[in-house]
């Protein structure tokens, strides 16, 4: 990927699963992970295994992830779309296929009027990804 984005994704107890999924999809590495149980403040027992803060990184790509605190509702919405500028046709093809495998294609991978290959995908966690490869 060419440009840096730093999204912060929040889940309702699914952060570990999301980290494992994104680690595989992007062939990345979880570089920092802290649970609520590791925190220096008192937390209820049911929060101990939830992710307070984590980072997953590959090259310049950095994604931050956390879980909500138990009892704090999470509203999954479509108010954010994360743009990834790919470096090759093979990279955009891999990301497109892997993200949509358990997700939903919002816009098929295709050539566009702006001279790129582009796709929109909602992954299995409801996160929207815009994939772009400028030819």
N, CA, C and O atoms as CSV, one atom per row, in Angstrom:
chain,resi,resn,atom,element,x,y,z
A,1,UNK,N,N,0.832,-1.171,0.000
A,1,UNK,CA,C,0.000,0.000,0.000
A,1,UNK,C,C,0.884,1.244,0.000
A,1,UNK,O,O,1.940,1.280,0.631
A,2,UNK,N,N,0.429,2.251,-0.716
A,2,UNK,CA,C,1.280,3.416,-0.924
A,2,UNK,C,C,1.143,4.494,0.145
A,2,UNK,O,O,2.139,5.113,0.520
A,3,UNK,N,N,-0.052,4.726,0.637
A,3,UNK,CA,C,-0.277,5.844,1.536
A,3,UNK,C,C,-0.721,5.347,2.900
A,3,UNK,O,O,-1.349,4.293,3.014
A,4,UNK,N,N,-0.399,6.094,3.911
A,4,UNK,CA,C,-0.730,5.720,5.284
A,4,UNK,C,C,-2.135,6.169,5.663
A,4,UNK,O,O,-2.521,7.315,5.435
A,5,UNK,N,N,-2.870,5.266,6.232
A,5,UNK,CA,C,-4.108,5.609,6.918
A,5,UNK,C,C,-3.987,5.021,8.309
A,5,UNK,O,O,-3.332,3.997,8.502
A,6,UNK,N,N,-4.599,5.648,9.249
A,6,UNK,CA,C,-4.559,5.100,10.595
A,6,UNK,C,C,-5.975,5.072,11.158
A,6,UNK,O,O,-6.359,5.940,11.941
A,7,UNK,N,N,-6.721,4.102,10.766
A,7,UNK,CA,C,-8.062,3.972,11.326
A,7,UNK,C,C,-7.997,3.365,12.719
A,7,UNK,O,O,-7.052,2.662,13.076
A,8,UNK,N,N,-9.017,3.659,13.480
A,8,UNK,CA,C,-9.161,3.045,14.795
A,8,UNK,C,C,-10.493,2.311,14.795
A,8,UNK,O,O,-11.554,2.936,14.789
A,9,UNK,N,N,-10.437,1.013,14.801
A,9,UNK,CA,C,-11.627,0.184,14.684
A,9,UNK,C,C,-12.045,-0.331,16.054
A,9,UNK,O,O,-11.219,-0.841,16.811
A,10,UNK,N,N,-13.321,-0.197,16.369
A,10,UNK,CA,C,-13.846,-0.631,17.663
A,10,UNK,C,C,-14.857,-1.753,17.470
A,10,UNK,O,O,-15.720,-1.687,16.594
A,11,UNK,N,N,-14.735,-2.787,18.302
A,11,UNK,CA,C,-15.599,-3.961,18.226
A,11,UNK,C,C,-16.248,-4.208,19.578
A,11,UNK,O,O,-15.818,-3.661,20.593
A,12,UNK,N,N,-17.261,-5.018,19.583
A,12,UNK,CA,C,-17.962,-5.382,20.812
A,12,UNK,C,C,-17.580,-6.808,21.198
A,12,UNK,O,O,-18.387,-7.731,21.086
A,13,UNK,N,N,-16.331,-6.975,21.657
A,13,UNK,CA,C,-15.846,-8.285,22.069
A,13,UNK,C,C,-15.272,-9.122,20.942
A,13,UNK,O,O,-14.943,-10.288,21.158
A,14,UNK,N,N,-15.139,-8.563,19.743
A,14,UNK,CA,C,-14.616,-9.303,18.595
A,14,UNK,C,C,-13.226,-8.833,18.168
A,14,UNK,O,O,-12.745,-9.242,17.111
A,15,UNK,N,N,-12.577,-7.998,18.950
A,15,UNK,CA,C,-11.304,-7.418,18.539
A,15,UNK,C,C,-10.233,-8.481,18.290
A,15,UNK,O,O,-9.477,-8.370,17.325
A,16,UNK,N,N,-10.154,-9.498,19.132
A,16,UNK,CA,C,-9.145,-10.553,18.917
A,16,UNK,C,C,-9.375,-11.260,17.583
A,16,UNK,O,O,-8.429,-11.511,16.836
A,17,UNK,N,N,-10.629,-11.576,17.291
A,17,UNK,CA,C,-10.950,-12.214,16.019
A,17,UNK,C,C,-10.615,-11.287,14.857
A,17,UNK,O,O,-10.083,-11.728,13.839
A,18,UNK,N,N,-10.926,-10.016,15.010
A,18,UNK,CA,C,-10.632,-9.043,13.960
A,18,UNK,C,C,-9.121,-8.926,13.747
A,18,UNK,O,O,-8.659,-8.874,12.607
A,19,UNK,N,N,-8.357,-8.884,14.826
A,19,UNK,CA,C,-6.897,-8.813,14.710
A,19,UNK,C,C,-6.350,-10.014,13.950
A,19,UNK,O,O,-5.513,-9.861,13.061
A,20,UNK,N,N,-6.816,-11.197,14.294
A,20,UNK,CA,C,-6.349,-12.413,13.614
A,20,UNK,C,C,-6.722,-12.379,12.130
A,20,UNK,O,O,-5.925,-12.755,11.270
A,21,UNK,N,N,-7.933,-11.927,11.845
A,21,UNK,CA,C,-8.395,-11.827,10.457
A,21,UNK,C,C,-7.546,-10.850,9.667
A,21,UNK,O,O,-7.074,-11.191,8.583
A,22,UNK,N,N,-7.340,-9.650,10.176
A,22,UNK,CA,C,-6.577,-8.636,9.459
A,22,UNK,C,C,-5.105,-9.014,9.366
A,22,UNK,O,O,-4.441,-8.690,8.382
A,23,UNK,N,N,-4.594,-9.693,10.380
A,23,UNK,CA,C,-3.209,-10.162,10.337
A,23,UNK,C,C,-3.026,-11.095,9.128
A,23,UNK,O,O,-2.024,-11.012,8.418
A,24,UNK,N,N,-3.994,-11.972,8.908
A,24,UNK,CA,C,-3.925,-12.901,7.783
A,24,UNK,C,C,-4.175,-12.188,6.450
A,24,UNK,O,O,-3.420,-12.379,5.497
A,25,UNK,N,N,-5.217,-11.377,6.378
A,25,UNK,CA,C,-5.568,-10.704,5.129
A,25,UNK,C,C,-4.414,-9.846,4.621
A,25,UNK,O,O,-4.059,-9.917,3.444
A,26,UNK,N,N,-3.831,-9.041,5.498
A,26,UNK,CA,C,-2.798,-8.096,5.087
A,26,UNK,C,C,-1.395,-8.657,5.266
A,26,UNK,O,O,-0.411,-7.966,5.004
A,27,UNK,N,N,-1.296,-9.922,5.715
A,27,UNK,CA,C,0.003,-10.541,5.993
A,27,UNK,C,C,0.839,-9.601,6.861
A,27,UNK,O,O,1.991,-9.284,6.562
A,28,UNK,N,N,0.203,-9.174,7.947
A,28,UNK,CA,C,0.764,-8.169,8.840
A,28,UNK,C,C,1.138,-8.789,10.181
A,28,UNK,O,O,1.066,-10.005,10.357
A,29,UNK,N,N,1.535,-7.942,11.121
A,29,UNK,CA,C,1.964,-8.397,12.439
A,29,UNK,C,C,1.278,-7.555,13.518
A,29,UNK,O,O,1.227,-6.329,13.424
A,30,UNK,N,N,0.755,-8.228,14.536
A,30,UNK,CA,C,0.228,-7.515,15.694
A,30,UNK,C,C,1.445,-7.088,16.514
A,30,UNK,O,O,2.195,-7.928,17.011
A,31,UNK,N,N,1.632,-5.775,16.651
A,31,UNK,CA,C,2.845,-5.276,17.306
A,31,UNK,C,C,2.607,-4.792,18.721
A,31,UNK,O,O,3.562,-4.563,19.463
A,32,UNK,N,N,1.369,-4.633,19.104
A,32,UNK,CA,C,1.079,-4.137,20.441
A,32,UNK,C,C,-0.333,-4.583,20.796
A,32,UNK,O,O,-1.269,-4.350,20.030
A,33,UNK,N,N,-0.489,-5.209,21.928
A,33,UNK,CA,C,-1.823,-5.629,22.338
A,33,UNK,C,C,-1.922,-5.547,23.860
A,33,UNK,O,O,-1.063,-6.055,24.581
A,34,UNK,N,N,-2.974,-4.907,24.327
A,34,UNK,CA,C,-3.206,-4.760,25.761
A,34,UNK,C,C,-4.682,-5.015,26.026
A,34,UNK,O,O,-5.549,-4.432,25.376
A,35,UNK,N,N,-4.955,-5.872,26.966
A,35,UNK,CA,C,-6.344,-6.153,27.330
A,35,UNK,C,C,-6.764,-5.245,28.478
A,35,UNK,O,O,-5.924,-4.638,29.142
A,36,UNK,N,N,-8.061,-5.159,28.702
A,36,UNK,CA,C,-8.547,-4.406,29.854
A,36,UNK,C,C,-7.991,-5.008,31.142
A,36,UNK,O,O,-7.729,-4.286,32.104
A,37,UNK,N,N,-7.809,-6.337,31.163
A,37,UNK,CA,C,-7.247,-7.002,32.341
A,37,UNK,C,C,-5.818,-6.601,32.630
A,37,UNK,O,O,-5.372,-6.685,33.775
A,38,UNK,N,N,-5.080,-6.159,31.599
A,38,UNK,CA,C,-3.694,-5.697,31.770
A,38,UNK,C,C,-3.616,-4.251,32.236
A,38,UNK,O,O,-2.545,-3.779,32.618
A,39,UNK,N,N,-4.726,-3.552,32.207
A,39,UNK,CA,C,-4.740,-2.113,32.502
A,39,UNK,C,C,-4.466,-1.834,33.974
A,39,UNK,O,O,-4.642,-2.692,34.840
A,40,UNK,N,N,-4.032,-0.610,34.223
A,40,UNK,CA,C,-3.730,-0.168,35.589
A,40,UNK,C,C,-4.938,0.446,36.278
A,40,UNK,O,O,-4.775,1.290,37.159
A,41,UNK,N,N,-6.123,0.049,35.906
A,41,UNK,CA,C,-7.323,0.531,36.569
A,41,UNK,C,C,-8.274,-0.649,36.740
A,41,UNK,O,O,-8.226,-1.609,35.971
A,42,UNK,N,N,-9.128,-0.574,37.742
A,42,UNK,CA,C,-10.023,-1.712,38.003
A,42,UNK,C,C,-11.043,-1.896,36.880
A,42,UNK,O,O,-11.637,-0.938,36.385
A,43,UNK,N,N,-11.223,-3.157,36.497
A,43,UNK,CA,C,-12.199,-3.497,35.462
A,43,UNK,C,C,-13.019,-4.685,35.931
A,43,UNK,O,O,-12.536,-5.501,36.716
A,44,UNK,N,N,-14.245,-4.789,35.464
A,44,UNK,CA,C,-15.041,-5.962,35.819
A,44,UNK,C,C,-14.450,-7.216,35.179
A,44,UNK,O,O,-13.796,-7.139,34.138
A,45,UNK,N,N,-14.680,-8.358,35.798
A,45,UNK,CA,C,-14.141,-9.636,35.323
A,45,UNK,C,C,-14.443,-9.877,33.833
A,45,UNK,O,O,-13.576,-10.357,33.102
A,46,UNK,N,N,-15.660,-9.551,33.379
A,46,UNK,CA,C,-16.038,-9.808,31.989
A,46,UNK,C,C,-15.265,-8.945,30.982
A,46,UNK,O,O,-15.320,-9.200,29.779
A,47,UNK,N,N,-14.549,-7.933,31.466
A,47,UNK,CA,C,-13.763,-7.078,30.570
A,47,UNK,C,C,-12.323,-7.556,30.417
A,47,UNK,O,O,-11.624,-7.110,29.507
A,48,UNK,N,N,-11.873,-8.434,31.272
A,48,UNK,CA,C,-10.457,-8.798,31.313
A,48,UNK,C,C,-9.873,-9.255,29.985
A,48,UNK,O,O,-8.733,-8.910,29.673
A,49,UNK,N,N,-10.609,-10.012,29.203
A,49,UNK,CA,C,-10.075,-10.525,27.939
A,49,UNK,C,C,-10.348,-9.618,26.748
A,49,UNK,O,O,-9.852,-9.874,25.651
A,50,UNK,N,N,-11.120,-8.575,26.948
A,50,UNK,CA,C,-11.380,-7.638,25.846
A,50,UNK,C,C,-10.137,-6.790,25.579
A,50,UNK,O,O,-9.333,-6.530,26.473
A,51,UNK,N,N,-10.008,-6.373,24.333
A,51,UNK,CA,C,-8.845,-5.580,23.914
A,51,UNK,C,C,-9.066,-4.110,24.261
A,51,UNK,O,O,-10.040,-3.495,23.827
A,52,UNK,N,N,-8.157,-3.566,25.041
A,52,UNK,CA,C,-8.167,-2.139,25.360
A,52,UNK,C,C,-7.546,-1.354,24.203
A,52,UNK,O,O,-8.067,-0.319,23.787
A,53,UNK,N,N,-6.430,-1.863,23.695
A,53,UNK,CA,C,-5.734,-1.196,22.592
A,53,UNK,C,C,-4.803,-2.203,21.930
A,53,UNK,O,O,-4.120,-2.972,22.607
A,54,UNK,N,N,-4.784,-2.191,20.615
A,54,UNK,CA,C,-3.866,-3.041,19.860
A,54,UNK,C,C,-3.509,-2.347,18.561
A,54,UNK,O,O,-4.251,-1.502,18.060
A,55,UNK,N,N,-2.368,-2.719,18.031
A,55,UNK,CA,C,-1.928,-2.208,16.738
A,55,UNK,C,C,-1.555,-3.388,15.860
A,55,UNK,O,O,-0.984,-4.377,16.320
A,56,UNK,N,N,-1.886,-3.263,14.606
A,56,UNK,CA,C,-1.460,-4.228,13.614
A,56,UNK,C,C,-0.774,-3.438,12.516
A,56,UNK,O,O,-1.277,-2.407,12.071
A,57,UNK,N,N,0.402,-3.939,12.074
A,57,UNK,CA,C,1.234,-3.135,11.178
A,57,UNK,C,C,1.844,-3.989,10.081
A,57,UNK,O,O,2.254,-5.129,10.301
A,58,UNK,N,N,1.891,-3.397,8.884
A,58,UNK,CA,C,2.649,-3.945,7.765
A,58,UNK,C,C,3.216,-2.765,7.001
A,58,UNK,O,O,2.471,-1.974,6.424
A,59,UNK,N,N,4.517,-2.648,6.998
A,59,UNK,CA,C,5.146,-1.500,6.345
A,59,UNK,C,C,4.606,-0.212,6.929
A,59,UNK,O,O,4.675,0.007,8.138
A,60,UNK,N,N,4.069,0.639,6.070
A,60,UNK,CA,C,3.501,1.918,6.507
A,60,UNK,C,C,2.054,1.803,6.982
A,60,UNK,O,O,1.519,2.738,7.577
A,61,UNK,N,N,1.420,0.659,6.720
A,61,UNK,CA,C,0.024,0.474,7.119
A,61,UNK,C,C,-0.056,0.239,8.621
A,61,UNK,O,O,0.605,-0.650,9.157
A,62,UNK,N,N,-0.873,1.044,9.294
A,62,UNK,CA,C,-1.085,0.913,10.730
A,62,UNK,C,C,-2.578,0.976,11.010
A,62,UNK,O,O,-3.250,1.924,10.604
A,63,UNK,N,N,-3.095,-0.028,11.698
A,63,UNK,CA,C,-4.490,-0.063,12.094
A,63,UNK,C,C,-4.527,-0.255,13.598
A,63,UNK,O,O,-3.844,-1.126,14.135
A,64,UNK,N,N,-5.316,0.549,14.272
A,64,UNK,CA,C,-5.496,0.421,15.712
A,64,UNK,C,C,-6.857,-0.195,15.983
A,64,UNK,O,O,-7.827,0.092,15.282
A,65,UNK,N,N,-6.926,-1.039,16.998
A,65,UNK,CA,C,-8.123,-1.832,17.265
A,65,UNK,C,C,-8.404,-1.847,18.754
A,65,UNK,O,O,-7.480,-1.875,19.567
A,66,UNK,N,N,-9.681,-1.827,19.114
A,66,UNK,CA,C,-10.071,-2.003,20.509
A,66,UNK,C,C,-11.471,-2.584,20.583
A,66,UNK,O,O,-12.212,-2.600,19.601
A,67,UNK,N,N,-11.812,-3.058,21.763
A,67,UNK,CA,C,-13.173,-3.474,22.076
A,67,UNK,C,C,-13.832,-2.379,22.893
A,67,UNK,O,O,-13.157,-1.579,23.542
A,68,UNK,N,N,-15.148,-2.349,22.856
A,68,UNK,CA,C,-15.870,-1.463,23.754
A,68,UNK,C,C,-15.770,-2.019,25.162
A,68,UNK,O,O,-15.522,-3.210,25.351
A,69,UNK,N,N,-15.961,-1.168,26.135
A,69,UNK,CA,C,-16.031,-1.591,27.526
A,69,UNK,C,C,-17.388,-2.249,27.723
A,69,UNK,O,O,-18.385,-1.737,27.216
A,70,UNK,N,N,-17.462,-3.360,28.437
A,70,UNK,CA,C,-18.760,-4.015,28.639
A,70,UNK,C,C,-19.823,-3.028,29.119
A,70,UNK,O,O,-19.584,-2.226,30.022
A,71,UNK,N,N,-20.982,-3.104,28.507
A,71,UNK,CA,C,-22.084,-2.214,28.859
A,71,UNK,C,C,-22.160,-0.974,28.004
A,71,UNK,O,O,-23.183,-0.289,27.999
A,72,UNK,N,N,-21.077,-0.662,27.267
A,72,UNK,CA,C,-21.096,0.475,26.348
A,72,UNK,C,C,-21.522,-0.033,24.982
A,72,UNK,O,O,-20.794,-0.810,24.364
A,73,UNK,N,N,-22.675,0.382,24.499
A,73,UNK,CA,C,-23.157,-0.138,23.221
A,73,UNK,C,C,-22.291,0.317,22.050
A,73,UNK,O,O,-21.744,1.420,22.046
A,74,UNK,N,N,-22.185,-0.550,21.073
A,74,UNK,CA,C,-21.454,-0.245,19.852
A,74,UNK,C,C,-22.446,-0.176,18.708
A,74,UNK,O,O,-23.223,-1.105,18.493
A,75,UNK,N,N,-22.416,0.921,17.981
A,75,UNK,CA,C,-23.282,1.070,16.825
A,75,UNK,C,C,-22.438,0.916,15.567
A,75,UNK,O,O,-21.650,1.791,15.210
A,76,UNK,N,N,-22.626,-0.213,14.913
A,76,UNK,CA,C,-21.898,-0.445,13.677
A,76,UNK,C,C,-22.602,0.343,12.582
A,76,UNK,O,O,-23.804,0.192,12.364
A,77,UNK,N,N,-21.841,1.179,11.901
A,77,UNK,CA,C,-22.444,2.024,10.882
A,77,UNK,C,C,-21.616,2.057,9.626
A,77,UNK,O,O,-20.585,1.394,9.514
A,78,UNK,N,N,-22.077,2.822,8.710
A,78,UNK,CA,C,-21.371,2.958,7.442
A,78,UNK,C,C,-20.779,4.357,7.308
A,78,UNK,O,O,-20.599,4.852,6.195
A,79,UNK,N,N,-20.481,4.988,8.425
A,79,UNK,CA,C,-19.997,6.362,8.407
A,79,UNK,C,C,-18.500,6.478,8.161
A,79,UNK,O,O,-17.963,7.586,8.141
A,80,UNK,N,N,-17.828,5.366,7.976
A,80,UNK,CA,C,-16.400,5.427,7.681
A,80,UNK,C,C,-16.070,4.438,6.574
A,80,UNK,O,O,-16.587,3.322,6.526
A,81,UNK,N,N,-15.224,4.872,5.721
A,81,UNK,CA,C,-14.709,4.012,4.664
A,81,UNK,C,C,-13.204,4.196,4.648
A,81,UNK,O,O,-12.709,5.323,4.638
A,82,UNK,N,N,-12.497,3.120,4.647
A,82,UNK,CA,C,-11.050,3.175,4.708
A,82,UNK,C,C,-10.460,2.928,3.324
A,82,UNK,O,O,-10.733,1.906,2.694
A,83,UNK,N,N,-9.662,3.860,2.868
A,83,UNK,CA,C,-9.101,3.802,1.523
A,83,UNK,C,C,-7.697,3.231,1.571
A,83,UNK,O,O,-6.844,3.677,2.338
A,84,UNK,N,N,-7.481,2.224,0.722
A,84,UNK,CA,C,-6.150,1.649,0.579
A,84,UNK,C,C,-5.708,1.812,-0.870
A,84,UNK,O,O,-6.379,1.341,-1.788
A,85,UNK,N,N,-4.592,2.472,-1.067
A,85,UNK,CA,C,-4.004,2.616,-2.395
A,85,UNK,C,C,-3.013,1.474,-2.584
A,85,UNK,O,O,-1.974,1.427,-1.925
A,86,UNK,N,N,-3.339,0.565,-3.479
A,86,UNK,CA,C,-2.531,-0.635,-3.703
A,86,UNK,C,C,-1.374,-0.346,-4.645
A,86,UNK,O,O,-1.407,0.614,-5.415
A,87,UNK,N,N,-0.350,-1.190,-4.573
A,87,UNK,CA,C,0.846,-0.997,-5.386
A,87,UNK,C,C,0.883,-1.870,-6.636
A,87,UNK,O,O,1.740,-1.670,-7.496
A,88,UNK,N,N,-0.027,-2.828,-6.753
A,88,UNK,CA,C,-0.007,-3.709,-7.920
A,88,UNK,C,C,-1.392,-4.320,-8.143
A,88,UNK,O,O,-2.250,-4.316,-7.261
A,89,UNK,N,N,-1.572,-4.840,-9.346
A,89,UNK,CA,C,-2.826,-5.541,-9.652
A,89,UNK,C,C,-2.964,-6.780,-8.784
A,89,UNK,O,O,-4.064,-7.103,-8.337
A,90,UNK,N,N,-1.858,-7.479,-8.538
A,90,UNK,CA,C,-1.935,-8.691,-7.720
A,90,UNK,C,C,-2.320,-8.354,-6.277
A,90,UNK,O,O,-3.048,-9.116,-5.640
A,91,UNK,N,N,-1.842,-7.228,-5.760
A,91,UNK,CA,C,-2.186,-6.835,-4.393
A,91,UNK,C,C,-3.677,-6.498,-4.274
A,91,UNK,O,O,-4.342,-6.956,-3.345
A,92,UNK,N,N,-4.206,-5.697,-5.213
A,92,UNK,CA,C,-5.621,-5.338,-5.124
A,92,UNK,C,C,-6.494,-6.581,-5.306
A,92,UNK,O,O,-7.531,-6.712,-4.655
A,93,UNK,N,N,-6.085,-7.476,-6.172
A,93,UNK,CA,C,-6.850,-8.706,-6.388
A,93,UNK,C,C,-6.878,-9.546,-5.110
A,93,UNK,O,O,-7.933,-10.049,-4.724
A,94,UNK,N,N,-5.725,-9.699,-4.451
A,94,UNK,CA,C,-5.644,-10.468,-3.197
A,94,UNK,C,C,-6.529,-9.852,-2.117
A,94,UNK,O,O,-7.302,-10.559,-1.470
A,95,UNK,N,N,-6.420,-8.548,-1.921
A,95,UNK,CA,C,-7.207,-7.879,-0.893
A,95,UNK,C,C,-8.701,-7.992,-1.189
A,95,UNK,O,O,-9.494,-8.283,-0.293
A,96,UNK,N,N,-9.074,-7.767,-2.417
A,96,UNK,CA,C,-10.478,-7.846,-2.828
A,96,UNK,C,C,-11.039,-9.242,-2.538
A,96,UNK,O,O,-12.086,-9.371,-1.904
A,97,UNK,N,N,-10.359,-10.261,-2.992
A,97,UNK,CA,C,-10.852,-11.628,-2.807
A,97,UNK,C,C,-10.906,-12.033,-1.339
A,97,UNK,O,O,-11.870,-12.663,-0.903
A,98,UNK,N,N,-9.894,-11.682,-0.586
A,98,UNK,CA,C,-9.831,-12.097,0.816
A,98,UNK,C,C,-10.851,-11.360,1.675
A,98,UNK,O,O,-11.499,-11.973,2.524
A,99,UNK,N,N,-11.003,-10.050,1.467
A,99,UNK,CA,C,-11.951,-9.277,2.264
A,99,UNK,C,C,-13.402,-9.657,1.970
A,99,UNK,O,O,-14.232,-9.678,2.879
A,100,UNK,N,N,-13.709,-9.953,0.724
A,100,UNK,CA,C,-15.095,-10.267,0.374
A,100,UNK,C,C,-15.469,-11.721,0.638
A,100,UNK,O,O,-16.644,-12.083,0.585
A,101,UNK,N,N,-14.467,-12.556,0.924
A,101,UNK,CA,C,-14.717,-13.986,1.106
A,101,UNK,C,C,-15.826,-14.262,2.121
A,101,UNK,O,O,-16.714,-15.074,1.860
A,102,UNK,N,N,-15.784,-13.601,3.263
A,102,UNK,CA,C,-16.828,-13.752,4.268
A,102,UNK,C,C,-17.608,-12.458,4.438
A,102,UNK,O,O,-18.395,-12.309,5.373
A,103,UNK,N,N,-17.381,-11.534,3.528
A,103,UNK,CA,C,-18.045,-10.244,3.589
A,103,UNK,C,C,-19.000,-10.051,2.433
A,103,UNK,O,O,-19.619,-10.999,1.951
A,104,UNK,N,N,-19.110,-8.791,1.991
A,104,UNK,CA,C,-20.039,-8.431,0.928
A,104,UNK,C,C,-19.343,-7.501,-0.052
A,104,UNK,O,O,-18.663,-6.556,0.349
A,105,UNK,N,N,-19.516,-7.772,-1.321
A,105,UNK,CA,C,-19.014,-6.869,-2.344
A,105,UNK,C,C,-20.014,-5.734,-2.512
A,105,UNK,O,O,-21.182,-5.972,-2.818
A,106,UNK,N,N,-19.558,-4.503,-2.314
A,106,UNK,CA,C,-20.399,-3.326,-2.509
A,106,UNK,C,C,-20.244,-2.772,-3.923
A,106,UNK,O,O,-21.181,-2.210,-4.490
A,107,UNK,N,N,-19.044,-2.942,-4.482
A,107,UNK,CA,C,-18.759,-2.572,-5.867
A,107,UNK,C,C,-17.701,-3.537,-6.375
A,107,UNK,O,O,-16.616,-3.633,-5.802
A,108,UNK,N,N,-18.013,-4.243,-7.437
A,108,UNK,CA,C,-17.092,-5.222,-8.011
A,108,UNK,C,C,-15.759,-4.564,-8.382
A,108,UNK,O,O,-15.717,-3.386,-8.735
A,109,UNK,N,N,-14.680,-5.334,-8.299
A,109,UNK,CA,C,-13.377,-4.869,-8.764
A,109,UNK,C,C,-13.467,-4.612,-10.261
A,109,UNK,O,O,-13.825,-5.496,-11.039
A,110,UNK,N,N,-13.135,-3.379,-10.653
A,110,UNK,CA,C,-13.313,-2.991,-12.054
A,110,UNK,C,C,-12.423,-1.821,-12.422
A,110,UNK,O,O,-11.916,-1.105,-11.558
A,111,UNK,N,N,-12.242,-1.640,-13.723
A,111,UNK,CA,C,-11.541,-0.465,-14.228
A,111,UNK,C,C,-12.477,0.731,-14.111
A,111,UNK,O,O,-13.685,0.605,-14.307
A,112,UNK,N,N,-11.911,1.891,-13.791
A,112,UNK,CA,C,-12.718,3.088,-13.566
A,112,UNK,C,C,-12.357,4.200,-14.548
A,112,UNK,O,O,-11.349,4.130,-15.251
A,113,UNK,N,N,-13.193,5.210,-14.575
A,113,UNK,CA,C,-12.950,6.356,-15.438
A,113,UNK,C,C,-11.755,7.183,-14.984
A,113,UNK,O,O,-11.223,7.965,-15.772
A,114,UNK,N,N,-11.314,7.034,-13.726
A,114,UNK,CA,C,-10.160,7.808,-13.253
A,114,UNK,C,C,-8.850,7.058,-13.451
A,114,UNK,O,O,-7.822,7.458,-12.903
A,115,UNK,N,N,-8.871,5.968,-14.233
A,115,UNK,CA,C,-7.633,5.272,-14.603
A,115,UNK,C,C,-7.117,4.311,-13.554
A,115,UNK,O,O,-5.912,4.088,-13.437
A,116,UNK,N,N,-8.022,3.753,-12.803
A,116,UNK,CA,C,-7.620,2.838,-11.737
A,116,UNK,C,C,-8.488,1.585,-11.754
A,116,UNK,O,O,-9.535,1.546,-12.400
A,117,UNK,N,N,-8.034,0.563,-11.033
A,117,UNK,CA,C,-8.885,-0.574,-10.680
A,117,UNK,C,C,-9.400,-0.241,-9.293
A,117,UNK,O,O,-8.643,0.222,-8.440
A,118,UNK,N,N,-10.677,-0.473,-9.065
A,118,UNK,CA,C,-11.297,-0.047,-7.806
A,118,UNK,C,C,-12.359,-1.047,-7.389
A,118,UNK,O,O,-13.021,-1.660,-8.227
A,119,UNK,N,N,-12.511,-1.203,-6.085
A,119,UNK,CA,C,-13.581,-2.031,-5.528
A,119,UNK,C,C,-13.958,-1.492,-4.162
A,119,UNK,O,O,-13.144,-0.870,-3.481
A,120,UNK,N,N,-15.206,-1.736,-3.767
A,120,UNK,CA,C,-15.688,-1.430,-2.421
A,120,UNK,C,C,-16.158,-2.746,-1.818
A,120,UNK,O,O,-16.933,-3.483,-2.427
A,121,UNK,N,N,-15.674,-3.030,-0.605
A,121,UNK,CA,C,-15.998,-4.285,0.059
A,121,UNK,C,C,-16.355,-4.012,1.514
A,121,UNK,O,O,-15.698,-3.221,2.191
A,122,UNK,N,N,-17.401,-4.678,1.983
A,122,UNK,CA,C,-17.713,-4.680,3.415
A,122,UNK,C,C,-17.256,-6.039,3.940
A,122,UNK,O,O,-17.744,-7.075,3.489
A,123,UNK,N,N,-16.320,-6.038,4.890
A,123,UNK,CA,C,-15.782,-7.303,5.384
A,123,UNK,C,C,-16.717,-7.953,6.399
A,123,UNK,O,O,-17.785,-7.420,6.698
A,124,UNK,N,N,-16.317,-9.090,6.919
A,124,UNK,CA,C,-17.168,-9.865,7.824
A,124,UNK,C,C,-17.422,-9.169,9.154
A,124,UNK,O,O,-18.247,-9.647,9.933
A,125,UNK,N,N,-16.746,-8.061,9.446
A,125,UNK,CA,C,-16.979,-7.293,10.674
A,125,UNK,C,C,-17.764,-6.015,10.409
A,125,UNK,O,O,-17.960,-5.211,11.320
A,126,UNK,N,N,-18.219,-5.814,9.161
A,126,UNK,CA,C,-19.006,-4.636,8.815
A,126,UNK,C,C,-18.192,-3.412,8.464
A,126,UNK,O,O,-18.755,-2.331,8.292
A,127,UNK,N,N,-16.860,-3.553,8.352
A,127,UNK,CA,C,-15.990,-2.428,8.010
A,127,UNK,C,C,-15.942,-2.284,6.493
A,127,UNK,O,O,-15.778,-3.268,5.772
A,128,UNK,N,N,-16.086,-1.044,6.014
A,128,UNK,CA,C,-16.077,-0.756,4.582
A,128,UNK,C,C,-14.668,-0.383,4.129
A,128,UNK,O,O,-14.009,0.458,4.740
A,129,UNK,N,N,-14.215,-1.026,3.040
A,129,UNK,CA,C,-12.889,-0.792,2.479
A,129,UNK,C,C,-13.016,-0.336,1.032
A,129,UNK,O,O,-13.725,-0.956,0.240
A,130,UNK,N,N,-12.331,0.745,0.689
A,130,UNK,CA,C,-12.210,1.196,-0.694
A,130,UNK,C,C,-10.810,0.787,-1.159
A,130,UNK,O,O,-9.807,1.231,-0.600
A,131,UNK,N,N,-10.755,-0.053,-2.174
A,131,UNK,CA,C,-9.483,-0.551,-2.698
A,131,UNK,C,C,-9.227,0.111,-4.038
A,131,UNK,O,O,-10.080,0.074,-4.925
A,132,UNK,N,N,-8.062,0.716,-4.190
A,132,UNK,CA,C,-7.748,1.458,-5.401
A,132,UNK,C,C,-6.340,1.106,-5.860
A,132,UNK,O,O,-5.408,1.066,-5.057
A,133,UNK,N,N,-6.193,0.849,-7.157
A,133,UNK,CA,C,-4.875,0.666,-7.763
A,133,UNK,C,C,-4.822,1.574,-8.986
A,133,UNK,O,O,-5.504,1.328,-9.981
A,134,UNK,N,N,-4.010,2.621,-8.905
A,134,UNK,CA,C,-3.851,3.546,-10.018
A,134,UNK,C,C,-2.891,2.939,-11.010
A,134,UNK,O,O,-1.748,2.622,-10.678
A,135,UNK,N,N,-3.365,2.777,-12.240
A,135,UNK,CA,C,-2.526,2.138,-13.281
A,135,UNK,C,C,-1.468,3.087,-13.798
A,135,UNK,O,O,-0.681,2.718,-14.670
